[in-house]
Amino acid sequence: MTSTSTPPGLARFNDLEERAALAALHEACASTEWVRRLLAARPYATADALYAASDAAMAELGTADLEEAMAGHPPIGRPKPRDPASAREQRGMAGASEDLKAEMLELNLAYQEKFGHVFLICASGRTGEQMRDAVKERIGNAPEREREIVRTELGKINRIRLARLVEEDA
């Protein structure tokens, strides 16, 4: 394969019928506006071009669009049932002690009470303790600051999910 050819997974994504591409993107991010923007920019020459489009779309999402994106994420420690991506991303909580899980539940509820949405963090590769420490640190943020952190975390999650979508060979 030459560096100028489109990777097979990305070529497959570019060739998807619009409805299938919409469904695949919606699994990566629940924001209808983000999905619309990424669909409109197809085909992508490189995975980096797709990631850049994702970052640009995320940067431009309004409050309602961010809320829609956040609504697609379960609380940390409670991955969506029968959702392998959710379980994989939250793997760091899977082996956590019952005490840590209970503490995380309390922290999630306190965070949601303050900010009106789930605590959102790119959980991939993080331990349960790291996620707990992050929510403890971030719960003191001003709402405006927290919204921008959430935007950044959503962008990281979207990149990971897009990579999984387009970097597979089969």
C-alpha positions in Angstrom: 0.0 0.0 0.0 1.4 3.4 -0.9 1.1 6.4 1.4 -1.2 8.1 -1.2 -3.9 5.4 -1.3 -6.9 5.6 1.0 -6.7 3.0 3.9 -9.3 0.2 3.4 -11.4 1.2 6.4 -11.6 4.8 5.4 -12.4 3.8 1.8 -15.2 1.6 3.1 -16.5 4.5 5.2 -16.4 6.9 2.2 -18.3 4.4 0.1 -21.1 3.8 2.6 -24.5 4.7 1.5 -25.6 7.9 3.4 -28.0 6.2 5.8 -25.3 3.7 6.8 -22.7 6.4 7.2 -25.1 8.5 9.3 -25.7 5.5 11.6 -21.9 4.8 11.9 -21.2 8.4 12.8 -24.1 8.6 15.2 -22.6 5.7 17.1 -19.4 7.8 17.4 -21.2 11.0 18.6 -24.9 11.6 19.4 -24.8 15.2 18.1 -27.0 15.5 15.0 -25.1 18.6 13.9 -21.7 16.9 14.3 -22.9 14.0 12.2 -24.3 16.3 9.6 -21.1 18.2 9.2 -19.0 15.1 8.9 -21.3 13.5 6.4 -21.3 16.7 4.3 -17.5 16.7 4.0 -17.2 13.1 2.7 -15.2 11.6 1.0 -12.1 12.0 3.2 -8.7 11.5 1.6 -7.0 10.5 4.9 -8.0 9.6 8.4 -6.3 12.8 9.6 -8.7 14.8 7.3 -11.6 13.0 9.0 -10.2 13.7 12.5 -9.7 17.4 11.6 -13.3 17.7 10.3 -14.4 16.1 13.6 -12.4 18.6 15.7 -13.7 21.5 13.6 -17.3 20.4 14.0 -16.9 19.8 17.7 -15.4 23.3 18.1 -18.4 24.9 16.5 -21.2 23.0 18.3 -23.6 25.2 20.2 -24.9 24.5 23.7 -27.9 22.4 22.5 -25.6 20.4 20.2 -23.2 19.7 23.1 -26.0 18.7 25.3 -27.2 16.3 22.6 -23.7 14.8 22.3 -23.4 14.4 26.1 -26.8 12.7 26.4 -25.3 9.8 24.3 -22.9 9.0 27.1 -23.7 6.9 30.2 -22.3 7.8 33.6 -18.8 6.6 34.4 -19.1 3.2 36.1 -22.4 2.4 34.4 -21.7 1.6 30.8 -24.6 1.1 28.5 -25.9 -2.5 28.6 -24.9 -4.5 25.5 -22.7 -1.7 24.2 -19.2 -3.0 23.6 -17.8 0.5 22.9 -19.1 1.9 26.2 -17.8 -1.2 28.2 -14.4 -1.0 26.4 -14.0 2.8 27.1 -14.9 2.4 30.8 -12.8 -0.7 31.3 -10.9 1.1 34.1 -14.0 0.9 36.3 -14.7 -2.7 35.6 -12.3 -4.0 38.2 -12.8 -1.2 40.7 -13.7 -2.1 44.3 -17.3 -1.8 45.4 -16.3 1.2 47.5 -14.8 3.0 44.5 -17.9 2.2 42.4 -20.2 3.6 45.2 -18.0 6.7 45.6 -18.1 7.2 41.8 -21.9 6.9 41.8 -22.1 9.6 44.5 -19.7 11.9 42.7 -21.6 11.4 39.4 -24.8 12.4 41.1 -23.2 15.5 42.7 -21.6 16.5 39.4 -24.9 16.0 37.5 -26.7 18.1 40.1 -24.3 20.9 39.7 -23.8 20.9 35.9 -27.1 19.3 34.7 -25.3 16.6 32.7 -23.2 13.4 33.2 -19.6 13.7 34.1 -17.8 13.2 30.8 -14.2 12.2 30.4 -12.3 10.3 27.8 -12.1 7.2 30.0 -10.0 5.0 27.6 -6.8 4.0 29.4 -7.8 5.5 32.7 -8.1 3.7 36.0 -11.1 4.0 38.2 -9.1 6.0 40.6 -8.0 8.4 37.9 -11.6 9.0 36.9 -12.6 9.5 40.5 -9.8 12.0 41.0 -10.8 13.9 37.8 -14.5 14.3 38.8 -13.3 15.5 42.3 -11.1 18.1 40.6 -13.6 19.2 38.0 -16.7 19.5 40.2 -15.2 22.8 41.5 -15.1 24.3 38.0 -17.2 27.2 36.9 -19.9 25.9 34.4 -18.3 27.8 31.5 -14.9 26.2 32.2 -16.4 22.8 32.6 -18.4 23.1 29.3 -15.1 23.7 27.4 -13.4 20.7 29.2 -16.4 18.6 28.2 -16.1 19.8 24.6 -12.4 18.7 24.6 -13.2 15.3 26.2 -15.9 14.7 23.6 -13.5 15.5 20.9 -11.0 12.9 22.2 -13.8 10.3 22.5 -14.9 11.0 18.9 -11.4 10.6 17.6 -11.0 7.2 19.3 -14.4 6.1 18.0 -13.7 7.3 14.4 -10.3 5.6 14.4 -12.0 2.4 15.3 -14.4 2.9 12.5 -12.0 3.8 9.7 -8.7 2.1 10.7 -10.0 -1.5 10.6 -8.8 -3.4 7.6 -11.8 -5.7 7.3 
